[in-house]
Amino acid sequence: MKPNPTEYKPIIKKLVQKTREGRVQWQTPTFGSIQYEGVDTFLSGLGSEPGETVSFTITANRAESVRSLVMKDSNGSEIFAITSNDLPTSRDEEEVSMLLDELYDVARRQALRVEQKLELASSLLDRV
């Protein structure tokens, strides 16, 4: 059964907002994680109490321009997995796809420290 995008929209909106505020941190997978060519993956974990943690993984398949978000509980059980849709069939599906694109962008920029690297590049260019 296909997940209902409306059900997860509030969580995704909050995840985008808290990431923009710097309160949710994203990182690249650690050494030893499976990486696939053409797929970018970023991870975030929330909570610190045993049994009261969740993790999020956002991936982008660059060849297909598809974004996917997976939420797991502290046992590693999948709570939901949702994928963007280039041809949405409803307004809610379109909004969720746009939120996944936005989340991917802010998570990627944070995990790769894009702003800091741009500042470094600008500083180095000033010295040339």
Phi and psi in radians as a Rosetta constraint file:
Dihedral C 1 N 2 CA 2 C 2 CIRCULARHARMONIC -1.296 0.35
Dihedral N 2 CA 2 C 2 N 3 CIRCULARHARMONIC 2.333 0.35
Dihedral C 2 N 3 CA 3 C 3 CIRCULARHARMONIC -1.137 0.35
Dihedral N 3 CA 3 C 3 N 4 CIRCULARHARMONIC 2.569 0.35
Dihedral C 3 N 4 CA 4 C 4 CIRCULARHARMONIC -1.448 0.35
Dihedral N 4 CA 4 C 4 N 5 CIRCULARHARMONIC 2.017 0.35
Dihedral C 4 N 5 CA 5 C 5 CIRCULARHARMONIC -1.068 0.35
Dihedral N 5 CA 5 C 5 N 6 CIRCULARHARMONIC -0.493 0.35
Dihedral C 5 N 6 CA 6 C 6 CIRCULARHARMONIC -1.103 0.35
Dihedral N 6 CA 6 C 6 N 7 CIRCULARHARMONIC -0.591 0.35
Dihedral C 6 N 7 CA 7 C 7 CIRCULARHARMONIC -1.082 0.35
Dihedral N 7 CA 7 C 7 N 8 CIRCULARHARMONIC -0.608 0.35
Dihedral C 7 N 8 CA 8 C 8 CIRCULARHARMONIC -1.779 0.35
Dihedral N 8 CA 8 C 8 N 9 CIRCULARHARMONIC -0.121 0.35
Dihedral C 8 N 9 CA 9 C 9 CIRCULARHARMONIC -0.977 0.35
Dihedral N 9 CA 9 C 9 N 10 CIRCULARHARMONIC -0.782 0.35
Dihedral C 9 N 10 CA 10 C 10 CIRCULARHARMONIC -1.056 0.35
Dihedral N 10 CA 10 C 10 N 11 CIRCULARHARMONIC -0.689 0.35
Dihedral C 10 N 11 CA 11 C 11 CIRCULARHARMONIC -1.156 0.35
Dihedral N 11 CA 11 C 11 N 12 CIRCULARHARMONIC -0.749 0.35
Dihedral C 11 N 12 CA 12 C 12 CIRCULARHARMONIC -1.149 0.35
Dihedral N 12 CA 12 C 12 N 13 CIRCULARHARMONIC -0.736 0.35
Dihedral C 12 N 13 CA 13 C 13 CIRCULARHARMONIC -1.040 0.35
Dihedral N 13 CA 13 C 13 N 14 CIRCULARHARMONIC -0.795 0.35
Dihedral C 13 N 14 CA 14 C 14 CIRCULARHARMONIC -1.144 0.35
Dihedral N 14 CA 14 C 14 N 15 CIRCULARHARMONIC -0.667 0.35
Dihedral C 14 N 15 CA 15 C 15 CIRCULARHARMONIC -1.108 0.35
Dihedral N 15 CA 15 C 15 N 16 CIRCULARHARMONIC -0.727 0.35
Dihedral C 15 N 16 CA 16 C 16 CIRCULARHARMONIC -1.094 0.35
Dihedral N 16 CA 16 C 16 N 17 CIRCULARHARMONIC -0.849 0.35
Dihedral C 16 N 17 CA 17 C 17 CIRCULARHARMONIC -1.052 0.35
Dihedral N 17 CA 17 C 17 N 18 CIRCULARHARMONIC -0.847 0.35
Dihedral C 17 N 18 CA 18 C 18 CIRCULARHARMONIC -1.191 0.35
Dihedral N 18 CA 18 C 18 N 19 CIRCULARHARMONIC -0.531 0.35
Dihedral C 18 N 19 CA 19 C 19 CIRCULARHARMONIC -1.192 0.35
Dihedral N 19 CA 19 C 19 N 20 CIRCULARHARMONIC -0.787 0.35
Dihedral C 19 N 20 CA 20 C 20 CIRCULARHARMONIC -1.032 0.35
Dihedral N 20 CA 20 C 20 N 21 CIRCULARHARMONIC -0.635 0.35
Dihedral C 20 N 21 CA 21 C 21 CIRCULARHARMONIC -1.338 0.35
Dihedral N 21 CA 21 C 21 N 22 CIRCULARHARMONIC -0.144 0.35
Dihedral C 21 N 22 CA 22 C 22 CIRCULARHARMONIC 1.410 0.35
Dihedral N 22 CA 22 C 22 N 23 CIRCULARHARMONIC 0.215 0.35
Dihedral C 22 N 23 CA 23 C 23 CIRCULARHARMONIC -1.580 0.35
Dihedral N 23 CA 23 C 23 N 24 CIRCULARHARMONIC -0.308 0.35
Dihedral C 23 N 24 CA 24 C 24 CIRCULARHARMONIC -1.982 0.35
Dihedral N 24 CA 24 C 24 N 25 CIRCULARHARMONIC 2.222 0.35
Dihedral C 24 N 25 CA 25 C 25 CIRCULARHARMONIC -1.842 0.35
Dihedral N 25 CA 25 C 25 N 26 CIRCULARHARMONIC 2.404 0.35
Dihedral C 25 N 26 CA 26 C 26 CIRCULARHARMONIC -2.030 0.35
Dihedral N 26 CA 26 C 26 N 27 CIRCULARHARMONIC 2.633 0.35
Dihedral C 26 N 27 CA 27 C 27 CIRCULARHARMONIC -2.503 0.35
Dihedral N 27 CA 27 C 27 N 28 CIRCULARHARMONIC 2.880 0.35
Dihedral C 27 N 28 CA 28 C 28 CIRCULARHARMONIC -1.412 0.35
Dihedral N 28 CA 28 C 28 N 29 CIRCULARHARMONIC 2.736 0.35
Dihedral C 28 N 29 CA 29 C 29 CIRCULARHARMONIC -1.036 0.35
Dihedral N 29 CA 29 C 29 N 30 CIRCULARHARMONIC 2.578 0.35
Dihedral C 29 N 30 CA 30 C 30 CIRCULARHARMONIC -1.332 0.35
Dihedral N 30 CA 30 C 30 N 31 CIRCULARHARMONIC 2.868 0.35
Dihedral C 30 N 31 CA 31 C 31 CIRCULARHARMONIC -0.952 0.35
Dihedral N 31 CA 31 C 31 N 32 CIRCULARHARMONIC 2.382 0.35
Dihedral C 31 N 32 CA 32 C 32 CIRCULARHARMONIC 1.742 0.35
Dihedral N 32 CA 32 C 32 N 33 CIRCULARHARMONIC -0.276 0.35
Dihedral C 32 N 33 CA 33 C 33 CIRCULARHARMONIC -1.251 0.35
Dihedral N 33 CA 33 C 33 N 34 CIRCULARHARMONIC 2.633 0.35
Dihedral C 33 N 34 CA 34 C 34 CIRCULARHARMONIC -1.297 0.35
Dihedral N 34 CA 34 C 34 N 35 CIRCULARHARMONIC 2.222 0.35
Dihedral C 34 N 35 CA 35 C 35 CIRCULARHARMONIC -2.116 0.35
Dihedral N 35 CA 35 C 35 N 36 CIRCULARHARMONIC 2.453 0.35
Dihedral C 35 N 36 CA 36 C 36 CIRCULARHARMONIC -2.031 0.35
Dihedral N 36 CA 36 C 36 N 37 CIRCULARHARMONIC 2.461 0.35
Dihedral C 36 N 37 CA 37 C 37 CIRCULARHARMONIC -1.055 0.35
Dihedral N 37 CA 37 C 37 N 38 CIRCULARHARMONIC 2.279 0.35
Dihedral C 37 N 38 CA 38 C 38 CIRCULARHARMONIC 1.456 0.35
Dihedral N 38 CA 38 C 38 N 39 CIRCULARHARMONIC 0.076 0.35
Dihedral C 38 N 39 CA 39 C 39 CIRCULARHARMONIC -2.146 0.35
Dihedral N 39 CA 39 C 39 N 40 CIRCULARHARMONIC 2.147 0.35
Dihedral C 39 N 40 CA 40 C 40 CIRCULARHARMONIC -1.731 0.35
Dihedral N 40 CA 40 C 40 N 41 CIRCULARHARMONIC 2.403 0.35
Dihedral C 40 N 41 CA 41 C 41 CIRCULARHARMONIC -2.302 0.35
Dihedral N 41 CA 41 C 41 N 42 CIRCULARHARMONIC 2.375 0.35
Dihedral C 41 N 42 CA 42 C 42 CIRCULARHARMONIC -2.343 0.35
Dihedral N 42 CA 42 C 42 N 43 CIRCULARHARMONIC 2.497 0.35
Dihedral C 42 N 43 CA 43 C 43 CIRCULARHARMONIC -2.136 0.35
Dihedral N 43 CA 43 C 43 N 44 CIRCULARHARMONIC 2.588 0.35
Dihedral C 43 N 44 CA 44 C 44 CIRCULARHARMONIC -2.544 0.35
Dihedral N 44 CA 44 C 44 N 45 CIRCULARHARMONIC 2.449 0.35
Dihedral C 44 N 45 CA 45 C 45 CIRCULARHARMONIC -2.155 0.35
Dihedral N 45 CA 45 C 45 N 46 CIRCULARHARMONIC 2.469 0.35
Dihedral C 45 N 46 CA 46 C 46 CIRCULARHARMONIC -2.201 0.35
Dihedral N 46 CA 46 C 46 N 47 CIRCULARHARMONIC 2.500 0.35
Dihedral C 46 N 47 CA 47 C 47 CIRCULARHARMONIC 1.637 0.35
Dihedral N 47 CA 47 C 47 N 48 CIRCULARHARMONIC 2.726 0.35
Dihedral C 47 N 48 CA 48 C 48 CIRCULARHARMONIC -2.363 0.35
Dihedral N 48 CA 48 C 48 N 49 CIRCULARHARMONIC -0.201 0.35
Dihedral C 48 N 49 CA 49 C 49 CIRCULARHARMONIC -1.425 0.35
Dihedral N 49 CA 49 C 49 N 50 CIRCULARHARMONIC 2.423 0.35
Dihedral C 49 N 50 CA 50 C 50 CIRCULARHARMONIC -0.973 0.35
Dihedral N 50 CA 50 C 50 N 51 CIRCULARHARMONIC 2.296 0.35
Dihedral C 50 N 51 CA 51 C 51 CIRCULARHARMONIC 1.413 0.35
Dihedral N 51 CA 51 C 51 N 52 CIRCULARHARMONIC -0.081 0.35
Dihedral C 51 N 52 CA 52 C 52 CIRCULARHARMONIC -2.170 0.35
Dihedral N 52 CA 52 C 52 N 53 CIRCULARHARMONIC 0.828 0.35
Dihedral C 52 N 53 CA 53 C 53 CIRCULARHARMONIC -2.205 0.35
Dihedral N 53 CA 53 C 53 N 54 CIRCULARHARMONIC 2.689 0.35
Dihedral C 53 N 54 CA 54 C 54 CIRCULARHARMONIC -2.397 0.35
Dihedral N 54 CA 54 C 54 N 55 CIRCULARHARMONIC 2.717 0.35
Dihedral C 54 N 55 CA 55 C 55 CIRCULARHARMONIC -2.280 0.35
Dihedral N 55 CA 55 C 55 N 56 CIRCULARHARMONIC 2.660 0.35
Dihedral C 55 N 56 CA 56 C 56 CIRCULARHARMONIC -2.197 0.35
Dihedral N 56 CA 56 C 56 N 57 CIRCULARHARMONIC 2.464 0.35
Dihedral C 56 N 57 CA 57 C 57 CIRCULARHARMONIC -2.252 0.35
Dihedral N 57 CA 57 C 57 N 58 CIRCULARHARMONIC 2.159 0.35
Dihedral C 57 N 58 CA 58 C 58 CIRCULARHARMONIC -1.996 0.35
Dihedral N 58 CA 58 C 58 N 59 CIRCULARHARMONIC 2.327 0.35
Dihedral C 58 N 59 CA 59 C 59 CIRCULARHARMONIC -2.231 0.35
Dihedral N 59 CA 59 C 59 N 60 CIRCULARHARMONIC 2.707 0.35
Dihedral C 59 N 60 CA 60 C 60 CIRCULARHARMONIC -2.320 0.35
Dihedral N 60 CA 60 C 60 N 61 CIRCULARHARMONIC 2.193 0.35
Dihedral C 60 N 61 CA 61 C 61 CIRCULARHARMONIC -1.617 0.35
Dihedral N 61 CA 61 C 61 N 62 CIRCULARHARMONIC 1.826 0.35
Dihedral C 61 N 62 CA 62 C 62 CIRCULARHARMONIC -1.109 0.35
Dihedral N 62 CA 62 C 62 N 63 CIRCULARHARMONIC -0.586 0.35
Dihedral C 62 N 63 CA 63 C 63 CIRCULARHARMONIC -1.184 0.35
Dihedral N 63 CA 63 C 63 N 64 CIRCULARHARMONIC -0.592 0.35
Dihedral C 63 N 64 CA 64 C 64 CIRCULARHARMONIC -1.867 0.35
Dihedral N 64 CA 64 C 64 N 65 CIRCULARHARMONIC -0.032 0.35
Dihedral C 64 N 65 CA 65 C 65 CIRCULARHARMONIC 0.931 0.35
Dihedral N 65 CA 65 C 65 N 66 CIRCULARHARMONIC 0.750 0.35
Dihedral C 65 N 66 CA 66 C 66 CIRCULARHARMONIC -1.948 0.35
Dihedral N 66 CA 66 C 66 N 67 CIRCULARHARMONIC 2.353 0.35
Dihedral C 66 N 67 CA 67 C 67 CIRCULARHARMONIC -1.947 0.35
Dihedral N 67 CA 67 C 67 N 68 CIRCULARHARMONIC 2.455 0.35
Dihedral C 67 N 68 CA 68 C 68 CIRCULARHARMONIC -2.318 0.35
Dihedral N 68 CA 68 C 68 N 69 CIRCULARHARMONIC 2.475 0.35
Dihedral C 68 N 69 CA 69 C 69 CIRCULARHARMONIC -2.200 0.35
Dihedral N 69 CA 69 C 69 N 70 CIRCULARHARMONIC 2.284 0.35
Dihedral C 69 N 70 CA 70 C 70 CIRCULARHARMONIC -2.157 0.35
Dihedral N 70 CA 70 C 70 N 71 CIRCULARHARMONIC 2.340 0.35
Dihedral C 70 N 71 CA 71 C 71 CIRCULARHARMONIC -1.995 0.35
Dihedral N 71 CA 71 C 71 N 72 CIRCULARHARMONIC 2.314 0.35
Dihedral C 71 N 72 CA 72 C 72 CIRCULARHARMONIC -2.202 0.35
Dihedral N 72 CA 72 C 72 N 73 CIRCULARHARMONIC 2.672 0.35
Dihedral C 72 N 73 CA 73 C 73 CIRCULARHARMONIC -1.540 0.35
Dihedral N 73 CA 73 C 73 N 74 CIRCULARHARMONIC -3.061 0.35
Dihedral C 73 N 74 CA 74 C 74 CIRCULARHARMONIC -1.140 0.35
Dihedral N 74 CA 74 C 74 N 75 CIRCULARHARMONIC -0.320 0.35
Dihedral C 74 N 75 CA 75 C 75 CIRCULARHARMONIC -1.577 0.35
Dihedral N 75 CA 75 C 75 N 76 CIRCULARHARMONIC -0.029 0.35
Dihedral C 75 N 76 CA 76 C 76 CIRCULARHARMONIC 1.487 0.35
Dihedral N 76 CA 76 C 76 N 77 CIRCULARHARMONIC 0.135 0.35
Dihedral C 76 N 77 CA 77 C 77 CIRCULARHARMONIC -1.358 0.35
Dihedral N 77 CA 77 C 77 N 78 CIRCULARHARMONIC 2.380 0.35
Dihedral C 77 N 78 CA 78 C 78 CIRCULARHARMONIC -1.274 0.35
Dihedral N 78 CA 78 C 78 N 79 CIRCULARHARMONIC 2.171 0.35
Dihedral C 78 N 79 CA 79 C 79 CIRCULARHARMONIC -1.542 0.35
Dihedral N 79 CA 79 C 79 N 80 CIRCULARHARMONIC -0.805 0.35
Dihedral C 79 N 80 CA 80 C 80 CIRCULARHARMONIC -2.728 0.35
Dihedral N 80 CA 80 C 80 N 81 CIRCULARHARMONIC 2.731 0.35
Dihedral C 80 N 81 CA 81 C 81 CIRCULARHARMONIC -2.417 0.35
Dihedral N 81 CA 81 C 81 N 82 CIRCULARHARMONIC 2.207 0.35
Dihedral C 81 N 82 CA 82 C 82 CIRCULARHARMONIC -2.365 0.35
Dihedral N 82 CA 82 C 82 N 83 CIRCULARHARMONIC 2.517 0.35
Dihedral C 82 N 83 CA 83 C 83 CIRCULARHARMONIC -2.197 0.35
Dihedral N 83 CA 83 C 83 N 84 CIRCULARHARMONIC 2.499 0.35
Dihedral C 83 N 84 CA 84 C 84 CIRCULARHARMONIC -1.181 0.35
Dihedral N 84 CA 84 C 84 N 85 CIRCULARHARMONIC 2.814 0.35
Dihedral C 84 N 85 CA 85 C 85 CIRCULARHARMONIC -2.324 0.35
Dihedral N 85 CA 85 C 85 N 86 CIRCULARHARMONIC 2.079 0.35
Dihedral C 85 N 86 CA 86 C 86 CIRCULARHARMONIC -1.183 0.35
Dihedral N 86 CA 86 C 86 N 87 CIRCULARHARMONIC -0.413 0.35
Dihedral C 86 N 87 CA 87 C 87 CIRCULARHARMONIC -2.165 0.35
Dihedral N 87 CA 87 C 87 N 88 CIRCULARHARMONIC 1.248 0.35
Dihedral C 87 N 88 CA 88 C 88 CIRCULARHARMONIC -1.103 0.35
Dihedral N 88 CA 88 C 88 N 89 CIRCULARHARMONIC 2.583 0.35
Dihedral C 88 N 89 CA 89 C 89 CIRCULARHARMONIC -1.761 0.35
Dihedral N 89 CA 89 C 89 N 90 CIRCULARHARMONIC -0.075 0.35
Dihedral C 89 N 90 CA 90 C 90 CIRCULARHARMONIC -2.616 0.35
Dihedral N 90 CA 90 C 90 N 91 CIRCULARHARMONIC 2.888 0.35
Dihedral C 90 N 91 CA 91 C 91 CIRCULARHARMONIC -1.113 0.35
Dihedral N 91 CA 91 C 91 N 92 CIRCULARHARMONIC -0.696 0.35
Dihedral C 91 N 92 CA 92 C 92 CIRCULARHARMONIC -1.095 0.35
Dihedral N 92 CA 92 C 92 N 93 CIRCULARHARMONIC -0.738 0.35
Dihedral C 92 N 93 CA 93 C 93 CIRCULARHARMONIC -1.112 0.35
Dihedral N 93 CA 93 C 93 N 94 CIRCULARHARMONIC -0.685 0.35
Dihedral C 93 N 94 CA 94 C 94 CIRCULARHARMONIC -1.141 0.35
Dihedral N 94 CA 94 C 94 N 95 CIRCULARHARMONIC -0.744 0.35
Dihedral C 94 N 95 CA 95 C 95 CIRCULARHARMONIC -1.137 0.35
Dihedral N 95 CA 95 C 95 N 96 CIRCULARHARMONIC -0.730 0.35
Dihedral C 95 N 96 CA 96 C 96 CIRCULARHARMONIC -1.095 0.35
Dihedral N 96 CA 96 C 96 N 97 CIRCULARHARMONIC -0.724 0.35
Dihedral C 96 N 97 CA 97 C 97 CIRCULARHARMONIC -1.071 0.35
Dihedral N 97 CA 97 C 97 N 98 CIRCULARHARMONIC -0.724 0.35
Dihedral C 97 N 98 CA 98 C 98 CIRCULARHARMONIC -1.159 0.35
Dihedral N 98 CA 98 C 98 N 99 CIRCULARHARMONIC -0.685 0.35
Dihedral C 98 N 99 CA 99 C 99 CIRCULARHARMONIC -1.123 0.35
Dihedral N 99 CA 99 C 99 N 100 CIRCULARHARMONIC -0.699 0.35
Dihedral C 99 N 100 CA 100 C 100 CIRCULARHARMONIC -1.122 0.35
Dihedral N 100 CA 100 C 100 N 101 CIRCULARHARMONIC -0.685 0.35
Dihedral C 100 N 101 CA 101 C 101 CIRCULARHARMONIC -1.081 0.35
Dihedral N 101 CA 101 C 101 N 102 CIRCULARHARMONIC -0.777 0.35
Dihedral C 101 N 102 CA 102 C 102 CIRCULARHARMONIC -1.141 0.35
Dihedral N 102 CA 102 C 102 N 103 CIRCULARHARMONIC -0.769 0.35
Dihedral C 102 N 103 CA 103 C 103 CIRCULARHARMONIC -1.076 0.35
Dihedral N 103 CA 103 C 103 N 104 CIRCULARHARMONIC -0.783 0.35
Dihedral C 103 N 104 CA 104 C 104 CIRCULARHARMONIC -1.012 0.35
Dihedral N 104 CA 104 C 104 N 105 CIRCULARHARMONIC -0.788 0.35
Dihedral C 104 N 105 CA 105 C 105 CIRCULARHARMONIC -1.091 0.35
Dihedral N 105 CA 105 C 105 N 106 CIRCULARHARMONIC -0.820 0.35
Dihedral C 105 N 106 CA 106 C 106 CIRCULARHARMONIC -1.243 0.35
Dihedral N 106 CA 106 C 106 N 107 CIRCULARHARMONIC -0.623 0.35
Dihedral C 106 N 107 CA 107 C 107 CIRCULARHARMONIC -1.145 0.35
Dihedral N 107 CA 107 C 107 N 108 CIRCULARHARMONIC -0.756 0.35
Dihedral C 107 N 108 CA 108 C 108 CIRCULARHARMONIC -1.086 0.35
Dihedral N 108 CA 108 C 108 N 109 CIRCULARHARMONIC -0.829 0.35
Dihedral C 108 N 109 CA 109 C 109 CIRCULARHARMONIC -1.071 0.35
Dihedral N 109 CA 109 C 109 N 110 CIRCULARHARMONIC -0.695 0.35
Dihedral C 109 N 110 CA 110 C 110 CIRCULARHARMONIC -1.229 0.35
Dihedral N 110 CA 110 C 110 N 111 CIRCULARHARMONIC -0.870 0.35
Dihedral C 110 N 111 CA 111 C 111 CIRCULARHARMONIC -1.093 0.35
Dihedral N 111 CA 111 C 111 N 112 CIRCULARHARMONIC -0.644 0.35
Dihedral C 111 N 112 CA 112 C 112 CIRCULARHARMONIC -1.581 0.35
Dihedral N 112 CA 112 C 112 N 113 CIRCULARHARMONIC 0.021 0.35
Dihedral C 112 N 113 CA 113 C 113 CIRCULARHARMONIC 0.932 0.35
Dihedral N 113 CA 113 C 113 N 114 CIRCULARHARMONIC 0.844 0.35
Dihedral C 113 N 114 CA 114 C 114 CIRCULARHARMONIC -1.040 0.35
Dihedral N 114 CA 114 C 114 N 115 CIRCULARHARMONIC -0.818 0.35
Dihedral C 114 N 115 CA 115 C 115 CIRCULARHARMONIC -1.061 0.35
Dihedral N 115 CA 115 C 115 N 116 CIRCULARHARMONIC -0.756 0.35
Dihedral C 115 N 116 CA 116 C 116 CIRCULARHARMONIC -1.126 0.35
Dihedral N 116 CA 116 C 116 N 117 CIRCULARHARMONIC -0.677 0.35
Dihedral C 116 N 117 CA 117 C 117 CIRCULARHARMONIC -1.235 0.35
Dihedral N 117 CA 117 C 117 N 118 CIRCULARHARMONIC -0.586 0.35
Dihedral C 117 N 118 CA 118 C 118 CIRCULARHARMONIC -1.174 0.35
Dihedral N 118 CA 118 C 118 N 119 CIRCULARHARMONIC -0.703 0.35
Dihedral C 118 N 119 CA 119 C 119 CIRCULARHARMONIC -1.086 0.35
Dihedral N 119 CA 119 C 119 N 120 CIRCULARHARMONIC -0.748 0.35
Dihedral C 119 N 120 CA 120 C 120 CIRCULARHARMONIC -1.068 0.35
Dihedral N 120 CA 120 C 120 N 121 CIRCULARHARMONIC -0.803 0.35
Dihedral C 120 N 121 CA 121 C 121 CIRCULARHARMONIC -1.062 0.35
Dihedral N 121 CA 121 C 121 N 122 CIRCULARHARMONIC -0.726 0.35
Dihedral C 121 N 122 CA 122 C 122 CIRCULARHARMONIC -1.105 0.35
Dihedral N 122 CA 122 C 122 N 123 CIRCULARHARMONIC -0.757 0.35
Dihedral C 122 N 123 CA 123 C 123 CIRCULARHARMONIC -1.097 0.35
Dihedral N 123 CA 123 C 123 N 124 CIRCULARHARMONIC -0.754 0.35
Dihedral C 123 N 124 CA 124 C 124 CIRCULARHARMONIC -1.135 0.35
Dihedral N 124 CA 124 C 124 N 125 CIRCULARHARMONIC -0.677 0.35
Dihedral C 124 N 125 CA 125 C 125 CIRCULARHARMONIC -1.150 0.35
Dihedral N 125 CA 125 C 125 N 126 CIRCULARHARMONIC -0.568 0.35
Dihedral C 125 N 126 CA 126 C 126 CIRCULARHARMONIC -1.123 0.35
Dihedral N 126 CA 126 C 126 N 127 CIRCULARHARMONIC -0.480 0.35
Dihedral C 126 N 127 CA 127 C 127 CIRCULARHARMONIC -1.481 0.35
Dihedral N 127 CA 127 C 127 N 128 CIRCULARHARMONIC -0.247 0.35
